[in-house]
């Protein structure tokens, strides 16, 4: 079984440019999460989807960040325009609705804004 | 208040020895789950072990065990017979019910010494 797939693995952009990250969750996992992990810290939730509905986006900086999960499967996270402080690892995870095995994470996208 | 506290930024252990990574949590929800994840330098978050708040026995998974002390709100991870491949960041996490909020600690960097 394929795990959570994220792309790209690394991305370097100049500030004020747009950037997008893609995530393909594990087949059958209806819950999808985007996390941001700053250097030396734990992941922090940006947004959680149940199927195609964003049920928790309270931590998403909506002035520059957007996300979508149109068909309840793949998801895209976008930043426009990027700022220097957005440099971080962006992790996608998926799970069944109430899994006791936690989430399955992707390998993440390491974003560097210069 | 921090939901998850990991007070050990870095730990060292001799190969083949056991090591305990500390984690305390804060919640007023009677139903919650506690998780430990390993994050090697590659960046992927790897699920290690789960403990439910109503579980009577401490969780074990191979060389990993969770020392769950509910009254003290602690959920320490014990790794027995450490291996060089155990060198990584370790994150404690909690999920509360309902709402499926998921919180991570700041992590502990473990280095296994040959």
Interface residues (C-beta under 8 A of the other chain):
Chain A: X31 X33 X40 X41 X42 X43 X44 X45 X48 X56 X89 X91 X93 X98 X100 X101 X102 X103 X104 X105 X106 X107 X108 X110
Chain B: X4 X33 X35 X37 X42 X43 X44 X45 X46 X47 X50 X52 X91 X93 X95 X99 X100 X101 X102 X104 X105 X106 X107
